[in-house]
Amino acid sequence: MLTLSVVSPETLVQAADATDRGTPGRLNRIAEAPVTSHIDAVITLNPAVEDLVPSEALPLQSVSDEIGPSSFPKVLRRRLDKFFADAKISPKADRTMWVKIAAGLTVLVGSWIVIYALKPDSWKFVALYVLSGLAQTFLLLNIAHDSNHNAISSVPSVNKTLNYVFDLCGINSYMWRILHHRGHHSCVNVQGEDDALAGRGILRFTPHEPHKPLHRFQHLYALFLYAVFSLDYVFVRDFESFFFPSHEYLKRTKHPAREYAILFAGKGFYFTYMLLLPVLVLGKSPLLVAGAFVLVHLIVGLTVALVFQTTHTVDSTHFPSSRNEFDNGVYHIFATTADYATSNPIVGWLAGGLNHHIVHHLCPFVCHTHYAPLTRIVKETAEEFGIPYRQHPTMTRAIWHHLILLKQLGNEI
C-alpha cells in the first residue's frame, strides 16, 4: 500500500495557514494522506477551482471546441497520473534515486574518513575538504530537497531521517521546510510572501519591490552575493527566522521547544566537524580551515542559488500581484516558472531534477528521478491547449536571462 498525496498550491496554502496557527507538523502530514494504490494515485488539484479558466494574464490560444480551457488541469492531471499507472511504478524513489543517496553520502563520509586516516598536507586537505563540500551541494539539491517534500519514500520515518541532511550541511531543516513550503510553493513570485524573492533591499527580484539607486548595478554584483548565500543561511538566516522573523506567518507560528534544541544541536555539530575538529585533532591552521570553509560555501552558495533563481526570476516569467491573481493554481505555476536544459540528463542528475521545475511545482511529492518523462507530458499537453510553456535550452541561457531580468528591474523605477 503506497501513501501519496501530490497537491496543488491551493492545498499548500491551506497547510501553510495551519502552520501560521501554530501547527507546523501539518506540512508534513499533508504528504502522507493515503490513496488506494500507486495506480489510483492522482495529481491532486483542488476540485473547487480546477474547472475555472485562467485569468487574462495567461491567454489561451488554438483550443479546440471539444477541449475547452477549463479542461486543461483535468487533462494534465489525468495524463501525469496515467504515466505511473501504465508503467506500474511508484512515484517515490526508484533505484536511481537510492544510488544517488548512497553515492552522495559515501563521498561526504568517505572524504572525512580519508582526511582523518591519512592526515594530508595543506593542499590535499583543502582538496578533500572541498570534495566534501561538493558532496554537500549534491546532497542538498538531490536528497534534502526531495526528503523535505516527502518525495523519497511512502514511509514517513525515512523522509524524516533524510531531512536531517540539511542539518548535516549547516542548515536547519525545520525552518527551511517552513520557508520553502509556506514561503515559496504556496505563493510563487508573489512579493512579500515568496521567501525566494527576499533580497534584503540589496537585490530587487520583482517589479513590485521598491527601487533603490543601488539596484542599477545588481546584475553586476548579484553573483557575488549568491556566493555567500549559504554562509548567510548558516550564520544568520536560521537564527533570524527563529528569533527575529520578518514574515508575518513566522511571527504567528509557535515553534516547538524540540525544534529550538535541534537548531542549536545541529549548528553545534556542524561547526564542530567542519571547523573545530580539523584544528584540534589534525592540528591544521585555523586560517587554513577557515579559508577552506569559506571556499566550500562559495561553491555551495553560488551553485544552489543559480539552480533555483533560474527557474522563477527570469525575464519571461510573471510576477503576480497576489497569490489569488489566477483562478487556478496550475496557471499560476505555468506563468511564474521556467524550465531549463530538460534534455540534458547530466544537468538533471546534478541539479536534483530542479531544471524540470514546472513538474516539481505540479508534483512536489513525486521523486525527482521521474521528472524527465513527466516534463514531456507537461510540454505536450501545454502545447495542445495553447498554454505558454517557458524553458531555456541550457542552464547558461537560463542564467543569462536571469541577469537580464536583474538589469531590467535595476533600471526600472
Contacts in CASP RR format, 6 or more apart in sequence:
PFRMAT RR
TARGET T0000
AUTHOR 0000-0000-0000
METHOD contacts of the structure
MODEL  1
MLTLSVVSPETLVQAADATDRGTPGRLNRIAEAPVTSHIDAVITLNPAVE
DLVPSEALPLQSVSDEIGPSSFPKVLRRRLDKFFADAKISPKADRTMWVK
IAAGLTVLVGSWIVIYALKPDSWKFVALYVLSGLAQTFLLLNIAHDSNHN
AISSVPSVNKTLNYVFDLCGINSYMWRILHHRGHHSCVNVQGEDDALAGR
GILRFTPHEPHKPLHRFQHLYALFLYAVFSLDYVFVRDFESFFFPSHEYL
KRTKHPAREYAILFAGKGFYFTYMLLLPVLVLGKSPLLVAGAFVLVHLIV
GLTVALVFQTTHTVDSTHFPSSRNEFDNGVYHIFATTADYATSNPIVGWL
AGGLNHHIVHHLCPFVCHTHYAPLTRIVKETAEEFGIPYRQHPTMTRAIW
HHLILLKQLGNEI
1 34 0 8 1.000
1 37 0 8 1.000
2 35 0 8 1.000
2 37 0 8 1.000
2 38 0 8 1.000
2 41 0 8 1.000
2 90 0 8 1.000
2 91 0 8 1.000
2 92 0 8 1.000
2 154 0 8 1.000
3 32 0 8 1.000
3 33 0 8 1.000
3 34 0 8 1.000
3 35 0 8 1.000
3 154 0 8 1.000
4 33 0 8 1.000
4 35 0 8 1.000
4 38 0 8 1.000
4 41 0 8 1.000
4 91 0 8 1.000
4 92 0 8 1.000
4 154 0 8 1.000
4 365 0 8 1.000
5 30 0 8 1.000
5 31 0 8 1.000
5 32 0 8 1.000
5 33 0 8 1.000
5 35 0 8 1.000
5 44 0 8 1.000
5 365 0 8 1.000
6 41 0 8 1.000
6 42 0 8 1.000
6 43 0 8 1.000
6 44 0 8 1.000
6 91 0 8 1.000
6 362 0 8 1.000
6 363 0 8 1.000
6 364 0 8 1.000
6 365 0 8 1.000
6 366 0 8 1.000
7 30 0 8 1.000
7 31 0 8 1.000
7 44 0 8 1.000
7 364 0 8 1.000
7 365 0 8 1.000
8 44 0 8 1.000
8 45 0 8 1.000
8 46 0 8 1.000
8 50 0 8 1.000
8 329 0 8 1.000
8 330 0 8 1.000
9 185 0 8 1.000
9 186 0 8 1.000
9 187 0 8 1.000
9 188 0 8 1.000
9 323 0 8 1.000
9 329 0 8 1.000
9 332 0 8 1.000
9 333 0 8 1.000
9 361 0 8 1.000
10 45 0 8 1.000
10 46 0 8 1.000
10 49 0 8 1.000
10 329 0 8 1.000
11 30 0 8 1.000
11 44 0 8 1.000
11 46 0 8 1.000
12 30 0 8 1.000
12 181 0 8 1.000
12 182 0 8 1.000
12 185 0 8 1.000
12 186 0 8 1.000
12 364 0 8 1.000
13 186 0 8 1.000
13 187 0 8 1.000
13 323 0 8 1.000
15 26 0 8 1.000
15 27 0 8 1.000
15 30 0 8 1.000
15 181 0 8 1.000
15 182 0 8 1.000
15 186 0 8 1.000
16 27 0 8 1.000
16 181 0 8 1.000
16 182 0 8 1.000
16 183 0 8 1.000
16 186 0 8 1.000
16 249 0 8 1.000
18 26 0 8 1.000
18 27 0 8 1.000
19 25 0 8 1.000
19 26 0 8 1.000
19 27 0 8 1.000
19 178 0 8 1.000
19 181 0 8 1.000
19 182 0 8 1.000
19 249 0 8 1.000
19 253 0 8 1.000
20 182 0 8 1.000
20 248 0 8 1.000
20 249 0 8 1.000
20 252 0 8 1.000
20 253 0 8 1.000
21 252 0 8 1.000
22 252 0 8 1.000
22 253 0 8 1.000
22 254 0 8 1.000
24 174 0 8 1.000
24 178 0 8 1.000
24 253 0 8 1.000
24 255 0 8 1.000
24 256 0 8 1.000
24 259 0 8 1.000
27 177 0 8 1.000
27 178 0 8 1.000
27 181 0 8 1.000
27 182 0 8 1.000
28 150 0 8 1.000
28 156 0 8 1.000
28 160 0 8 1.000
28 177 0 8 1.000
31 149 0 8 1.000
31 150 0 8 1.000
31 151 0 8 1.000
31 159 0 8 1.000
31 365 0 8 1.000
32 150 0 8 1.000
32 156 0 8 1.000
35 41 0 8 1.000
35 42 0 8 1.000
38 84 0 8 1.000
38 85 0 8 1.000
38 88 0 8 1.000
38 89 0 8 1.000
38 90 0 8 1.000
38 91 0 8 1.000
39 84 0 8 1.000
39 85 0 8 1.000
39 88 0 8 1.000
40 85 0 8 1.000
41 81 0 8 1.000
41 84 0 8 1.000
41 91 0 8 1.000
42 77 0 8 1.000
42 78 0 8 1.000
42 81 0 8 1.000
43 76 0 8 1.000
43 77 0 8 1.000
43 80 0 8 1.000
43 81 0 8 1.000
43 362 0 8 1.000
43 363 0 8 1.000
44 77 0 8 1.000
45 73 0 8 1.000
45 74 0 8 1.000
45 77 0 8 1.000
45 328 0 8 1.000
45 329 0 8 1.000
45 330 0 8 1.000
49 327 0 8 1.000
49 328 0 8 1.000
49 329 0 8 1.000
50 73 0 8 1.000
50 74 0 8 1.000
50 77 0 8 1.000
50 328 0 8 1.000
50 330 0 8 1.000
51 70 0 8 1.000
51 73 0 8 1.000
51 74 0 8 1.000
52 70 0 8 1.000
52 327 0 8 1.000
52 328 0 8 1.000
53 60 0 8 1.000
53 69 0 8 1.000
53 70 0 8 1.000
53 327 0 8 1.000
53 328 0 8 1.000
54 60 0 8 1.000
54 69 0 8 1.000
54 326 0 8 1.000
54 327 0 8 1.000
54 328 0 8 1.000
54 331 0 8 1.000
55 325 0 8 1.000
55 326 0 8 1.000
55 327 0 8 1.000
55 331 0 8 1.000
57 318 0 8 1.000
57 320 0 8 1.000
57 325 0 8 1.000
57 326 0 8 1.000
57 335 0 8 1.000
58 318 0 8 1.000
58 326 0 8 1.000
58 331 0 8 1.000
58 334 0 8 1.000
58 335 0 8 1.000
58 387 0 8 1.000
58 388 0 8 1.000
60 69 0 8 1.000
60 72 0 8 1.000
60 385 0 8 1.000
60 386 0 8 1.000
60 387 0 8 1.000
61 386 0 8 1.000
62 386 0 8 1.000
63 69 0 8 1.000
63 385 0 8 1.000
63 386 0 8 1.000
67 75 0 8 1.000
67 384 0 8 1.000
67 385 0 8 1.000
68 385 0 8 1.000
69 385 0 8 1.000
71 385 0 8 1.000
72 330 0 8 1.000
72 381 0 8 1.000
72 385 0 8 1.000
72 387 0 8 1.000
73 328 0 8 1.000
73 330 0 8 1.000
75 381 0 8 1.000
75 385 0 8 1.000
76 330 0 8 1.000
76 362 0 8 1.000
76 377 0 8 1.000
76 378 0 8 1.000
76 381 0 8 1.000
76 382 0 8 1.000
79 377 0 8 1.000
79 381 0 8 1.000
80 362 0 8 1.000
80 363 0 8 1.000
80 374 0 8 1.000
80 377 0 8 1.000
80 378 0 8 1.000
83 370 0 8 1.000
83 373 0 8 1.000
83 374 0 8 1.000
83 377 0 8 1.000
84 90 0 8 1.000
84 91 0 8 1.000
84 370 0 8 1.000
89 370 0 8 1.000
90 154 0 8 1.000
91 151 0 8 1.000
91 363 0 8 1.000
91 365 0 8 1.000
91 366 0 8 1.000
91 367 0 8 1.000
91 370 0 8 1.000
92 151 0 8 1.000
92 152 0 8 1.000
92 153 0 8 1.000
92 154 0 8 1.000
92 366 0 8 1.000
92 367 0 8 1.000
93 101 0 8 1.000
93 146 0 8 1.000
93 151 0 8 1.000
93 152 0 8 1.000
93 153 0 8 1.000
93 367 0 8 1.000
93 369 0 8 1.000
94 367 0 8 1.000
94 369 0 8 1.000
94 370 0 8 1.000
96 369 0 8 1.000
97 146 0 8 1.000
97 152 0 8 1.000
97 367 0 8 1.000
97 368 0 8 1.000
97 369 0 8 1.000
100 138 0 8 1.000
100 142 0 8 1.000
100 143 0 8 1.000
100 349 0 8 1.000
100 369 0 8 1.000
101 142 0 8 1.000
101 143 0 8 1.000
101 152 0 8 1.000
101 162 0 8 1.000
103 138 0 8 1.000
104 135 0 8 1.000
104 138 0 8 1.000
104 139 0 8 1.000
104 142 0 8 1.000
104 143 0 8 1.000
105 135 0 8 1.000
105 139 0 8 1.000
107 131 0 8 1.000
107 132 0 8 1.000
107 134 0 8 1.000
107 135 0 8 1.000
107 138 0 8 1.000
108 132 0 8 1.000
108 133 0 8 1.000
108 135 0 8 1.000
108 136 0 8 1.000
108 139 0 8 1.000
108 168 0 8 1.000
111 128 0 8 1.000
111 129 0 8 1.000
111 131 0 8 1.000
111 132 0 8 1.000
111 135 0 8 1.000
112 132 0 8 1.000
112 273 0 8 1.000
114 120 0 8 1.000
114 128 0 8 1.000
115 125 0 8 1.000
115 128 0 8 1.000
115 129 0 8 1.000
115 132 0 8 1.000
115 278 0 8 1.000
115 282 0 8 1.000
116 281 0 8 1.000
116 282 0 8 1.000
118 124 0 8 1.000
119 282 0 8 1.000
120 127 0 8 1.000
120 128 0 8 1.000
122 284 0 8 1.000
122 285 0 8 1.000
122 288 0 8 1.000
125 278 0 8 1.000
125 282 0 8 1.000
125 284 0 8 1.000
125 288 0 8 1.000
125 292 0 8 1.000
126 288 0 8 1.000
126 292 0 8 1.000
126 295 0 8 1.000
129 278 0 8 1.000
129 289 0 8 1.000
129 292 0 8 1.000
129 293 0 8 1.000
129 295 0 8 1.000
129 296 0 8 1.000
130 292 0 8 1.000
130 295 0 8 1.000
130 296 0 8 1.000
130 299 0 8 1.000
132 296 0 8 1.000
133 296 0 8 1.000
133 299 0 8 1.000
133 300 0 8 1.000
134 299 0 8 1.000
136 168 0 8 1.000
136 169 0 8 1.000
136 296 0 8 1.000
136 300 0 8 1.000
137 299 0 8 1.000
137 300 0 8 1.000
137 303 0 8 1.000
137 304 0 8 1.000
138 350 0 8 1.000
139 165 0 8 1.000
139 168 0 8 1.000
139 169 0 8 1.000
140 165 0 8 1.000
140 166 0 8 1.000
140 169 0 8 1.000
140 171 0 8 1.000
140 300 0 8 1.000
140 304 0 8 1.000
141 303 0 8 1.000
141 304 0 8 1.000
141 307 0 8 1.000
141 350 0 8 1.000
141 351 0 8 1.000
141 352 0 8 1.000
141 354 0 8 1.000
142 350 0 8 1.000
142 352 0 8 1.000
142 368 0 8 1.000
143 152 0 8 1.000
143 162 0 8 1.000
143 165 0 8 1.000
144 162 0 8 1.000
144 163 0 8 1.000
144 165 0 8 1.000
144 166 0 8 1.000
144 169 0 8 1.000
144 173 0 8 1.000
145 352 0 8 1.000
145 354 0 8 1.000
145 368 0 8 1.000
146 152 0 8 1.000
146 162 0 8 1.000
146 352 0 8 1.000
146 367 0 8 1.000
146 368 0 8 1.000
147 158 0 8 1.000
147 159 0 8 1.000
147 160 0 8 1.000
147 161 0 8 1.000
147 162 0 8 1.000
147 163 0 8 1.000
147 165 0 8 1.000
148 159 0 8 1.000
148 163 0 8 1.000
148 166 0 8 1.000
148 173 0 8 1.000
148 176 0 8 1.000
148 177 0 8 1.000
148 180 0 8 1.000
149 364 0 8 1.000
149 365 0 8 1.000
150 156 0 8 1.000
150 159 0 8 1.000
150 365 0 8 1.000
151 159 0 8 1.000
151 364 0 8 1.000
151 365 0 8 1.000
151 366 0 8 1.000
151 367 0 8 1.000
151 368 0 8 1.000
152 158 0 8 1.000
152 159 0 8 1.000
152 162 0 8 1.000
152 367 0 8 1.000
153 159 0 8 1.000
163 173 0 8 1.000
163 177 0 8 1.000
164 173 0 8 1.000
165 173 0 8 1.000
166 172 0 8 1.000
166 173 0 8 1.000
166 176 0 8 1.000
167 173 0 8 1.000
167 262 0 8 1.000
167 266 0 8 1.000
167 269 0 8 1.000
167 270 0 8 1.000
168 269 0 8 1.000
168 270 0 8 1.000
169 270 0 8 1.000
169 300 0 8 1.000
170 233 0 8 1.000
170 234 0 8 1.000
170 266 0 8 1.000
170 267 0 8 1.000
170 270 0 8 1.000
171 230 0 8 1.000
171 233 0 8 1.000
171 234 0 8 1.000
171 238 0 8 1.000
172 238 0 8 1.000
172 242 0 8 1.000
172 262 0 8 1.000
172 263 0 8 1.000
172 266 0 8 1.000
172 267 0 8 1.000
174 255 0 8 1.000
174 259 0 8 1.000
174 262 0 8 1.000
174 263 0 8 1.000
175 238 0 8 1.000
175 241 0 8 1.000
175 242 0 8 1.000
175 259 0 8 1.000
175 263 0 8 1.000
178 241 0 8 1.000
178 249 0 8 1.000
178 250 0 8 1.000
178 253 0 8 1.000
179 195 0 8 1.000
179 241 0 8 1.000
180 195 0 8 1.000
182 249 0 8 1.000
183 193 0 8 1.000
183 194 0 8 1.000
183 195 0 8 1.000
183 196 0 8 1.000
183 247 0 8 1.000
183 249 0 8 1.000
184 194 0 8 1.000
184 195 0 8 1.000
184 196 0 8 1.000
185 361 0 8 1.000
185 364 0 8 1.000
186 193 0 8 1.000
186 323 0 8 1.000
187 193 0 8 1.000
187 194 0 8 1.000
187 323 0 8 1.000
188 194 0 8 1.000
188 312 0 8 1.000
188 332 0 8 1.000
188 333 0 8 1.000
188 336 0 8 1.000
188 337 0 8 1.000
188 361 0 8 1.000
189 197 0 8 1.000
189 206 0 8 1.000
189 312 0 8 1.000
189 313 0 8 1.000
189 317 0 8 1.000
189 318 0 8 1.000
189 319 0 8 1.000
189 320 0 8 1.000
189 336 0 8 1.000
190 197 0 8 1.000
190 319 0 8 1.000
190 320 0 8 1.000
190 321 0 8 1.000
190 322 0 8 1.000
190 323 0 8 1.000
191 197 0 8 1.000
191 206 0 8 1.000
191 208 0 8 1.000
191 209 0 8 1.000
191 319 0 8 1.000
192 247 0 8 1.000
193 247 0 8 1.000
193 323 0 8 1.000
195 247 0 8 1.000
196 205 0 8 1.000
196 308 0 8 1.000
196 309 0 8 1.000
196 312 0 8 1.000
196 313 0 8 1.000
197 205 0 8 1.000
197 206 0 8 1.000
197 209 0 8 1.000
197 313 0 8 1.000
198 246 0 8 1.000
199 205 0 8 1.000
201 209 0 8 1.000
201 212 0 8 1.000
202 214 0 8 1.000
202 218 0 8 1.000
202 225 0 8 1.000
203 215 0 8 1.000
203 218 0 8 1.000
203 222 0 8 1.000
203 225 0 8 1.000
203 406 0 8 1.000
204 210 0 8 1.000
204 211 0 8 1.000
204 212 0 8 1.000
204 215 0 8 1.000
204 218 0 8 1.000
204 406 0 8 1.000
204 409 0 8 1.000
204 410 0 8 1.000
205 313 0 8 1.000
205 406 0 8 1.000
205 409 0 8 1.000
206 313 0 8 1.000
206 319 0 8 1.000
206 409 0 8 1.000
207 319 0 8 1.000
207 409 0 8 1.000
207 412 0 8 1.000
208 319 0 8 1.000
208 321 0 8 1.000
209 409 0 8 1.000
211 409 0 8 1.000
211 410 0 8 1.000
211 412 0 8 1.000
211 413 0 8 1.000
215 409 0 8 1.000
215 410 0 8 1.000
216 410 0 8 1.000
216 411 0 8 1.000
218 406 0 8 1.000
218 407 0 8 1.000
218 409 0 8 1.000
218 410 0 8 1.000
219 403 0 8 1.000
219 404 0 8 1.000
219 406 0 8 1.000
219 407 0 8 1.000
219 410 0 8 1.000
222 403 0 8 1.000
222 406 0 8 1.000
223 302 0 8 1.000
226 301 0 8 1.000
226 302 0 8 1.000
226 305 0 8 1.000
226 306 0 8 1.000
226 309 0 8 1.000
227 297 0 8 1.000
227 298 0 8 1.000
227 301 0 8 1.000
227 302 0 8 1.000
227 305 0 8 1.000
228 297 0 8 1.000
228 298 0 8 1.000
228 301 0 8 1.000
229 301 0 8 1.000
229 302 0 8 1.000
229 304 0 8 1.000
229 305 0 8 1.000
230 297 0 8 1.000
230 300 0 8 1.000
230 301 0 8 1.000
230 304 0 8 1.000
231 294 0 8 1.000
231 297 0 8 1.000
231 301 0 8 1.000
234 267 0 8 1.000
234 270 0 8 1.000
234 297 0 8 1.000
238 263 0 8 1.000
238 267 0 8 1.000
239 263 0 8 1.000
240 246 0 8 1.000
241 250 0 8 1.000
242 255 0 8 1.000
242 260 0 8 1.000
242 263 0 8 1.000
245 251 0 8 1.000
274 293 0 8 1.000
275 289 0 8 1.000
275 290 0 8 1.000
275 293 0 8 1.000
278 284 0 8 1.000
278 289 0 8 1.000
279 285 0 8 1.000
279 286 0 8 1.000
279 289 0 8 1.000
306 395 0 8 1.000
306 399 0 8 1.000
306 402 0 8 1.000
307 351 0 8 1.000
307 354 0 8 1.000
307 355 0 8 1.000
308 354 0 8 1.000
309 402 0 8 1.000
310 338 0 8 1.000
310 340 0 8 1.000
310 392 0 8 1.000
310 395 0 8 1.000
310 398 0 8 1.000
310 399 0 8 1.000
310 401 0 8 1.000
310 402 0 8 1.000
311 337 0 8 1.000
311 338 0 8 1.000
311 339 0 8 1.000
311 340 0 8 1.000
311 354 0 8 1.000
311 355 0 8 1.000
311 357 0 8 1.000
311 398 0 8 1.000
312 336 0 8 1.000
312 337 0 8 1.000
312 338 0 8 1.000
312 357 0 8 1.000
313 402 0 8 1.000
313 405 0 8 1.000
313 406 0 8 1.000
314 338 0 8 1.000
314 390 0 8 1.000
314 392 0 8 1.000
314 398 0 8 1.000
314 401 0 8 1.000
314 402 0 8 1.000
314 404 0 8 1.000
314 405 0 8 1.000
315 401 0 8 1.000
315 402 0 8 1.000
315 404 0 8 1.000
315 405 0 8 1.000
315 408 0 8 1.000
316 338 0 8 1.000
316 390 0 8 1.000
316 401 0 8 1.000
317 335 0 8 1.000
317 336 0 8 1.000
317 337 0 8 1.000
317 338 0 8 1.000
317 390 0 8 1.000
318 335 0 8 1.000
318 336 0 8 1.000
319 336 0 8 1.000
320 326 0 8 1.000
320 332 0 8 1.000
320 335 0 8 1.000
320 336 0 8 1.000
323 332 0 8 1.000
325 332 0 8 1.000
326 332 0 8 1.000
326 335 0 8 1.000
330 362 0 8 1.000
331 387 0 8 1.000
333 358 0 8 1.000
333 361 0 8 1.000
333 362 0 8 1.000
334 358 0 8 1.000
334 382 0 8 1.000
334 387 0 8 1.000
334 388 0 8 1.000
334 389 0 8 1.000
334 390 0 8 1.000
335 388 0 8 1.000
337 357 0 8 1.000
337 358 0 8 1.000
337 361 0 8 1.000
337 390 0 8 1.000
338 357 0 8 1.000
338 358 0 8 1.000
338 390 0 8 1.000
338 391 0 8 1.000
338 392 0 8 1.000
338 398 0 8 1.000
339 355 0 8 1.000
339 356 0 8 1.000
339 357 0 8 1.000
339 358 0 8 1.000
339 375 0 8 1.000
339 389 0 8 1.000
339 390 0 8 1.000
339 391 0 8 1.000
339 392 0 8 1.000
340 347 0 8 1.000
340 355 0 8 1.000
340 391 0 8 1.000
340 392 0 8 1.000
340 393 0 8 1.000
340 394 0 8 1.000
340 395 0 8 1.000
340 397 0 8 1.000
340 398 0 8 1.000
341 347 0 8 1.000
341 348 0 8 1.000
341 355 0 8 1.000
341 392 0 8 1.000
341 393 0 8 1.000
341 394 0 8 1.000
341 395 0 8 1.000
341 398 0 8 1.000
342 355 0 8 1.000
342 356 0 8 1.000
342 372 0 8 1.000
342 375 0 8 1.000
342 391 0 8 1.000
343 393 0 8 1.000
344 355 0 8 1.000
344 394 0 8 1.000
344 395 0 8 1.000
345 372 0 8 1.000
347 355 0 8 1.000
347 395 0 8 1.000
348 354 0 8 1.000
348 355 0 8 1.000
348 356 0 8 1.000
348 371 0 8 1.000
348 372 0 8 1.000
351 395 0 8 1.000
352 368 0 8 1.000
353 360 0 8 1.000
353 368 0 8 1.000
353 369 0 8 1.000
353 371 0 8 1.000
353 372 0 8 1.000
354 360 0 8 1.000
354 368 0 8 1.000
355 395 0 8 1.000
356 368 0 8 1.000
356 371 0 8 1.000
356 372 0 8 1.000
356 374 0 8 1.000
356 375 0 8 1.000
358 375 0 8 1.000
358 378 0 8 1.000
358 389 0 8 1.000
358 390 0 8 1.000
359 366 0 8 1.000
359 371 0 8 1.000
359 374 0 8 1.000
359 375 0 8 1.000
359 378 0 8 1.000
360 368 0 8 1.000
360 371 0 8 1.000
362 378 0 8 1.000
363 374 0 8 1.000
366 374 0 8 1.000
378 389 0 8 1.000
379 389 0 8 1.000
379 391 0 8 1.000
381 387 0 8 1.000
382 388 0 8 1.000
382 389 0 8 1.000
383 389 0 8 1.000
392 398 0 8 1.000
392 401 0 8 1.000
END
